[in-house]
Structure formats: structure tokens, C-alpha cells
Amino acid sequence: MKISQPPILATRLLERLASGPHGDAILGDLIEQYRQGRSAAWYWRQVLLTILVGLAKDRVLGGMAILGSLLVLLLIIVSVGRHPSSLGSGLFITDIALLTAYGAYSVWVWRQRGLKLRQALTAGAQTGIMLGVVLMASHAIEWFAPFGSSRAMQLVRGAGSTLLMLGLLGAAGSAAWQRTRSVKLAMIAGLWCGAVAVLILLSFALTLNLAFEAHAVAWLHEPLVASGMSDPGAFVVRNSLEAASEILVRVPIAAFVLSFGGSLSNAWITKWPRKLAILAAWFTPLIFVAGAASLWYADSLQRSARPPFVMAGVLTAGIALFSAHPIWSSLSRRRRELPPAT
Amino acid sequence: MSREVLGNFELMVMLAVIRLGNGAYGVPISRAIEESTSREVLMGSVYAALERLEEKGLVASEVGKPTPERGGRAKRYFRITKKGLRQVRDTQGALIKLWQDIPALQGGT
């Protein structure tokens, strides 16, 4: 009898990336069910989500984040080593210090055993992985997409990824609050979400710069000319160091504030009557569209006239995205808790 | 009562392990939960819950023999521990107490 083989790539992925003591048993269980008639799509879904669940377990991800910090550090050192003339502005030392702090936070996460803290960190890790993928995709589009020069697409990509970042950092706090009922743990989860996302983005972006330096030089041609630097490679590295230090500082600050807001909005929206929550669920997309329209309109104006519309757009769309998780979780929780209709 | 409260999903996993007795491994455990909830269950979540329960000493596991229909991989059988059984009984008692005398839940299916 011929035995059907499950998708080989999915199997190999799970073999490599499954964490915990039961990786082999999980794979055996999935293969057994596949051979009993489950589809290839089911198999892929199970494999990918199992890997995600495994990665999001705080201890595993804590270890990976330590490695991530070291990887980013190594990429920075290699980049600077290739172009020593990029040194001299203090950015290298700043980045090293910031990455050391990220590494220390990852070690702290890795060592935590408390159940509630682990639940909060898992919520942060799950949203952090999603945010990391969003930021990575945004960076890849900016680098490689043929429509990179189109202003409209640049606006959609830039504003889209920023707004998603606001929403996901808020969602990290909201989800952690929902699991732990603690604002403090929600903020720790938000910071963890931001740290995971930043390490994913920087690993990706610095690897791209190293692997495709010529493309990076061409991409940064205009600012290179404006800077007056004679070594294009050194300019790319200095630009990367500057961007890295900005991200390493800004994202945790945003995470701290937004996860605090996310947890408070979840606590507040949970108390709303069901009808009000449903009404908010209907209005939230409209508020988001209004914010997006404001950003779109701002783009058509002179630079000096843009700030009020950009601020209003980010604020309005941000509020909509920020409330999405609390509203959704409030409604889905109540649906589960309602008694059956008689 | 100093014991931790079991989460919904952990309780379902433990009940499935008790129900299946000696044949409790990943596939029948996830099937039992799928049949009772009518939702697809993620194998990774089942094992994550089992891992947590094992850490708390509520279930124990042992490896079976590898079989060809599982790509040469062994099953991992789970069984409830005495501590686990006590915890399920405590949870059952607490839920029954809470369940009683709620008019909205009387007679409904």
C-alpha cells in the first residue's frame, strides 16, 4: 500500500523550528492525522501555527531574543568593520549600549517563571512577531517594490505600517491585560512586543544592507550627495546606525505608552453595555477611514500646511486601531459568556 | 484552597486525558476536544497545555514505540496524576456550586 506523504517542506520546518520536549510527538501526531485524510492546507496551518505558538512561549523567545540582540550587534560590528570611516559620530557606541539593554531585558524575560508574567509575555511575544513581520514587509516593499517611486504607494506603505504598529502595540497591552488584569504586566508585555519587533526588523534590514550594498548605495543616492561624504559604503552604514538608534529608542517608548493605553481601554470598554460595544464596532472602521482620508489629503498639500492634517489623521486612525482589540475581545468574550437563548 | 485555578482549555485537556485512559496521546486528545467544542484544535496548543500541566505535576507522560504510519515517530502517552485528579475534582466542585441556582442556566441545553 502506498503511504501518502505530508508536505515535505512543512515537515522540515517543524523539525527545525519546533520547540519544547514534545516536538517529535507533535510531528508524529500531525503526520498520523494527515494520513487519515486531513488536507495539505490543514497540515500547513497546523505546522505554521504550532511553530508560532512555540516561538511565542516566553522562555524560548527570550532565548531567541538574546540571540537576536547578539546577531544585530554582530551585523553592526561587521558593517562598521567593512567601512571604518562610518565611525566618529558616537552612533556606534549608542547602538551597542542600546542593544546591550535589549539583551539584558531578553535575559530577564528568559529567566521568568511566574504564570501571570509568562501569560503577559506570551501576549507580547505573539503581537511582537506580527509587528516584526509587518515592519519587515514594509521595509522590503520600500527596498524592492517597482512602485517604490510612486508617492501614493509610499504613503500607503508608510502610514499603513505606522498605524499597524500603533494598533499592534496597543493590542499587546490590551491582550495582556485581558489575560492578567494587571496594567503593570500589560506594559511589560508591550515592551516585550516592541523589543521582539525591533530585533526582527533590525536583523532583516542590516542583513539586506550587507548583502545588497550596491542597491543600498543607489537607494540612498540623494542623501549621500547632500551629505558630502566620499565613501558611499560608509554613508550607508552611518545611515543604518542612525536609523537603528532611532528605532531602538522610539519603539520601546511608543510600546510603553500604547500598551498602557491598550490595557486601560480594554478595562474601560469591557464595562460598556453590549449595545454600545456593538455600536463602537460599527463606527471604528469609519473613524479609521476618516483618519486615512486625512493623511491622504495631507499628502496633496504643501509641506508647511500638512502637520495639522497629519496629526489629526494619525490620531484618528490610531484611536480606531487602538480600540480594535479591546472592542473585539469585549464582544467575543460576552458572546462566549452569554447563556443559550431559550 | 491554595491550588491554582485551571484555565478552560487546560481543564478540557485534562478531562480528555482522563476520559481516554491508557490511550491518551495527542491525536485522540485533540479529537475529543474538537468533538466537544466543534472547533478545530491546534496541536501546538494542546501540547503547550500538556507541557504546562506536566510542569505543575498534574499529568505525567511516557514515550511509546515509533510506528511507520507516524513517519517513524513515537507517540507520547499522557496520564493524569493523583494531584491532577484532585485538582479536576476541586474545579468540578467549584463549578457545580457556582452553577446552582442560576435561573438563566436552568433547563437550557
Boltz contact constraints between the chains, C-beta under 6 A:
constraints:
  - contact:
      token1: [A, 20]
      token2: [B, 51]
      max_distance: 6.0
  - contact:
      token1: [A, 22]
      token2: [B, 47]
      max_distance: 6.0
  - contact:
      token1: [A, 22]
      token2: [B, 76]
      max_distance: 6.0
  - contact:
      token1: [A, 24]
      token2: [B, 73]
      max_distance: 6.0
  - contact:
      token1: [A, 25]
      token2: [B, 76]
      max_distance: 6.0
  - contact:
      token1: [A, 26]
      token2: [B, 43]
      max_distance: 6.0
  - contact:
      token1: [A, 26]
      token2: [B, 47]
      max_distance: 6.0
  - contact:
      token1: [A, 27]
      token2: [B, 73]
      max_distance: 6.0
  - contact:
      token1: [A, 28]
      token2: [B, 70]
      max_distance: 6.0
  - contact:
      token1: [A, 28]
      token2: [B, 73]
      max_distance: 6.0
  - contact:
      token1: [A, 29]
      token2: [B, 26]
      max_distance: 6.0
  - contact:
      token1: [A, 29]
      token2: [B, 27]
      max_distance: 6.0
  - contact:
      token1: [A, 29]
      token2: [B, 43]
      max_distance: 6.0
  - contact:
      token1: [A, 30]
      token2: [B, 43]
      max_distance: 6.0
  - contact:
      token1: [A, 31]
      token2: [B, 70]
      max_distance: 6.0
  - contact:
      token1: [A, 31]
      token2: [B, 71]
      max_distance: 6.0
  - contact:
      token1: [A, 32]
      token2: [B, 27]
      max_distance: 6.0
  - contact:
      token1: [A, 32]
      token2: [B, 69]
      max_distance: 6.0
  - contact:
      token1: [A, 32]
      token2: [B, 70]
      max_distance: 6.0
  - contact:
      token1: [A, 33]
      token2: [B, 27]
      max_distance: 6.0
  - contact:
      token1: [A, 35]
      token2: [B, 69]
      max_distance: 6.0
  - contact:
      token1: [A, 46]
      token2: [B, 43]
      max_distance: 6.0
  - contact:
      token1: [A, 49]
      token2: [B, 42]
      max_distance: 6.0
  - contact:
      token1: [A, 49]
      token2: [B, 44]
      max_distance: 6.0
  - contact:
      token1: [A, 50]
      token2: [B, 43]
      max_distance: 6.0
  - contact:
      token1: [A, 50]
      token2: [B, 44]
      max_distance: 6.0
  - contact:
      token1: [A, 53]
      token2: [B, 44]
      max_distance: 6.0
  - contact:
      token1: [A, 53]
      token2: [B, 45]
      max_distance: 6.0
  - contact:
      token1: [A, 53]
      token2: [B, 48]
      max_distance: 6.0
  - contact:
      token1: [A, 339]
      token2: [B, 104]
      max_distance: 6.0
  - contact:
      token1: [A, 339]
      token2: [B, 105]
      max_distance: 6.0
  - contact:
      token1: [A, 340]
      token2: [B, 108]
      max_distance: 6.0
  - contact:
      token1: [A, 342]
      token2: [B, 108]
      max_distance: 6.0
